[in-house]
Amino acid sequence: MDSGEPLHVLFFPFLARSHMIPMLETARLFSDNGIKTSIVTTPANADLIKPLLHHHPSISLHLIPFPSTTFNLPSGCENLTVLPLHLANNFFSAVFSLRDPLSHLLSSLHPDAIISDALYTWTTELAGEFHIPRVIFQVTGLFPLSAANDLDLHRPYNSISNDSELFSIPGFPHTVHLTRSQLPEVFSFPPMLGWLREAELSSHAVIVNSFSALEPDYAVHYSNVAPREVFLLGPVAIAGQPEKKEKKAEPCLEWLDEKDDGSVVYVGFGTLSRFTAEQIKELAFGLENSGEGFVWAVGSGEVVEWIPEGFEKRVQGRGLVLKGWVPQTEILNHRAIGGFVCHCGWNSVMEAVVAGVPVITWPLHSEQFVIEKWICEVVKMGIPAWEGFKSVKDEEKVVFPATAVAAAVKKLMGSGEEVVEIRKRVAELAKLASIAVAEGGTSKEDLSRLIDGLVAWRDNRRPIK
C-alpha cells in the first residue's frame, strides 16, 4: 500500500451473530494494516458490536435505522438470533429496505470500497452507483461454496425420484453423496441463487474465511469456477485477534481446570439452532449414558425447561450445563477439551480447527449438511452423531436417539484407530492455521494483495469489468 491518503473501507455485516463475528474480525485485520475502517449496523446490534471493537478504537461504528414497525416486527427485533421463526419473511423484507439508509450514509462517508455480506446482493448495484468496488464476504468455506456452485450448475437433484435418494456432484474433486433433503434451503428458492450469482459477477472480489492448506483442492476448484478473484483470509478468528486477552475467572473454565487433558467433550450448537423438547431430552440422556465428561451450552429460553428433571444432579461433577452466553472460544482452547459436538456451522468448525479439537457432527440447517460431508469424508476431522436420515426441513426432522449420541461421544473420546488418526489430523490442521496467518503465510499474503488491489482501484478509478 502506498503512503498517500489511507484507504477507507466500509464493512456491512448481515444482521445475525454468526455473520457479524467473522466480518468484525476481518475489519480488525484491515484496521491493523492501516486502513481507515468503518462498520455499519442497526441500533439494536450496536451493543453486540461495541465490545468486539474494544481493542480497536480507530474503527468507527455507524448506525442506520431498522424499519421494525413498517414490517410488523417487534421493537428491537433486528437480528436473526432473536427472531421468531414465523417472522422470517418480514425480517428479510426489512433487510432489503436498508438500501436507502445505506445509500445516504455512503453519500456522507465517501468510502473507497464496501465489503458486504453475500446475502446483501443489492449492495453490488449500490456500490456501482457510487463508483466504488464491492467485495463479497462469504461466511462459509470453499467446499460448501463449490458444492453450491456445482449443484446449481449441473442440478443432479432433478434427476432423482425422491428426497432420500442419493446423488453425487458432477465434476467435484471428491465423490460426495447427498440427498435432496440435505440441500441448503436456498435451493428451494431458485431466484435467490440467481441474485447471488448476478451480484458476484458484478462484484470486485470474494473474501472467504478459510486458508489454502485447509481446503487445497477446493481453493483451486472454487477459484476456477468463481467469476471474481477469491481471497482466503482465514482463520479470521485468530488472524484478527488483538493482543492476548486477559484471562477472566469464568466459572466454567475453572471447572475445566480440575479435569484431565482431553477428558471433556464440549456440546454447543450456535445461536441460530433450534431443537424440539424430545431432541433435548434424547441429547441429555445420551450425554448422561456416555459416561464421559461434558460441558453443554444449552442457550436460554424454553430449551432450559426441557432438560430432564434431575439430570444436572445426576451428572454433577462429570457434566456441566451452561445457560445463556458462554465463552466458546476459550472453552474449545482449554486443555481439558477433547471433542466438540457441533452443528457444522462454519464459524464453529473453524474454531475447532484453530483449537485442534475433533468434532461430532450434528447438522441442522443451511449448508451444514454439506459441511458435515467435508468434515467426515474429505478432511476427516470428525465423526457423525447419527448415521440415519437427516433433513434441513423441519417437517422431516428425525430425532437423534440417546443411544446414538452416547455411542458417538464414547467413540470420539476413546482410543480407537480411527479416532487416533482424527486427532493427529486436527492437530496438524491447527498448526497449518497458525502458519497461514503468520508473516509470510498464505492468508497474510492474500490480505496484502486484496488491500493493494483496492488501493490501485481507488487510485486509478477504473470501472469494474
Residue, then its C-alpha position, 0 to 999 in steps of 0.5 A: m500500500d502506498s503512503g498517500e491518503p489511507l484507504h477507507v473501507l466500509f464493512f456491512p455485516f448481515l444482521a445475525r451473530s454468526h455473520m457479524i463475528p467473522m466480518l468484525e474480525t476481518a475489519r480488525l485485520f484491515s484496521d491493523n494494516g492501516i486502513k481507515t475502517s468503518i462498520v455499519t449496523t442497526p441500533a439494536n446490534a450496536d451493543l453486540i458490536k461495541p465490545l468486539l471493537h474494544h481493542h480497536p478504537s480507530i474503527s468507527l461504528h455507524l448506525i442506520p435505522f431498522p424499519s421494525t414497525t413498517f414490517n410488523l416486527p417487534s421493537g428491537c427485533e433486528n437480528l436473526t438470533v432473536l427472531p421468531l421463526h414465523l417472522a422470517n419473511n418480514f425480517f428479510s423484507a426489512v433487510f432489503s429496505l436498508r438500501d436507502p439508509l445505506s445509500h445516504l450514509l455512503s453519500s456522507l462517508h465517501p468510502d473507497a470500497i464496501i465489503s458486504d455480506a453475500l446475502y446483501t446482493w443489492t449492495t453490488e448495484l449500490a456500490g456501482e452507483f457510487h463508483i466504488p468496488r464491492v467485495i463479497f464476504q462469504v461466511t462459509g468455506l470453499f467446499p460448501l461454496s463449490a458444492a453450491n456452485d456445482l449443484d446449481l450448475h449441473r442440478p443432479y437433484n432433478s434427476i432423482s425420484n425422491d428426497s432420500e435418494l442419493f446423488s453425487i456432484p458432477g465434476f467435484p474433486h471428491t465423490v460426495h453423496l447427498t440427498r435432496s433433503q440435505l440441500p441448503e434451503v436456498f435451493s428451494f428458492p431458485p431466484m435467490l441463487g440467481w441474485l447471488r450469482e448476478a451480484e458476484l459477477s458484478s462484484h470486485a472480489v470474494i473474501v472467504n474465511s478459510f486458508s489454502a492448506l485447509e481446503p487445497d483442492y477446493a481453493v483451486h476448484y472454487s477459484n476456477v469456477a468463481p467469476r471474481e478473484v477469491f481471497l482466503l483470509g482465514p482463520v479470521a478468528i485468530a488472524g484478527q485477534p488483538e493482543k492476548k486477552e486477559k484471562k477472566a475467572e469464568p466459572c466454567l473454565e475453572w471447572l475445566d481446570e480440575k479435569d484431565d487433558g482431553s477428558v471433556v467433550y464440549v456440546g454447543f450448537g450456535t445461536l441460530s439452532r433450534f431443537t424440539a423438547e424430545q431432541i433435548k431430552e434424547l441429547a441429555f440422556g445420551l450425554e448422561n449414558s456416555g459416561e464421559g465428561f461434558v460441558w453443554a451450552v444449552g442457550s436460554g429460553e424454553v430449551v432450559e425447561w426441557i432438560p430432564e428433571g434431575f439430570e444436572k444432579r445426576v451428572q454433577g461433577r462429570g457434566l456441566v450445563l451452561k445457560g445463556w452466553v458462554p465463552q466458546t472460544e476459550i472453552l474449545n482452547h482449554r486443555a481439558i477439551g477433547g471433542f466438540v459436538c457441533h452443528c457444522g456451522w462454519n464459524s464453529v468448525m473453524e474454531a475447532v480447527v484453530a483449537g485442534v479439537p475433533v468434532i461430532t457432527w450434528p447438522l441442522h440447517s443451511e449448508q451444514f449438511v454439506i459441511e458435515k460431508w467435508i468434515c467426515e469424508v474429505v478432511k476427516m476431522g470428525i465423526p457423525a452423531w447419527e448415521g440415519f436420515k437427516s433433513v434441513k426441513d423441519e417437517e422431516k426432522v428425525v430425532f437423534p436417539a440417546t443411544a446414538v449420541a452416547a455411542a458417538v461421544k464414547k467413540l470420539m473420546g476413546s482410543g480407537e484407530e480411527v479416532v487416533e488418526i482424527r486427532k493427529r489430523v486436527a492437530e496438524l490442521a491447527k498448526l497449518a492455521s497458525i502458519a497461514v496467518a503468520e508473516g509470510g503465510t498464505s492468508k497474510e499474503d492474500l490480505s496484502r494483495l486484496i488491500d493493494g488491489l483496492v488501493a490501485w482501484r481507488d487510485n486509478r478509478r477504473p470501472i469494474k469489468 
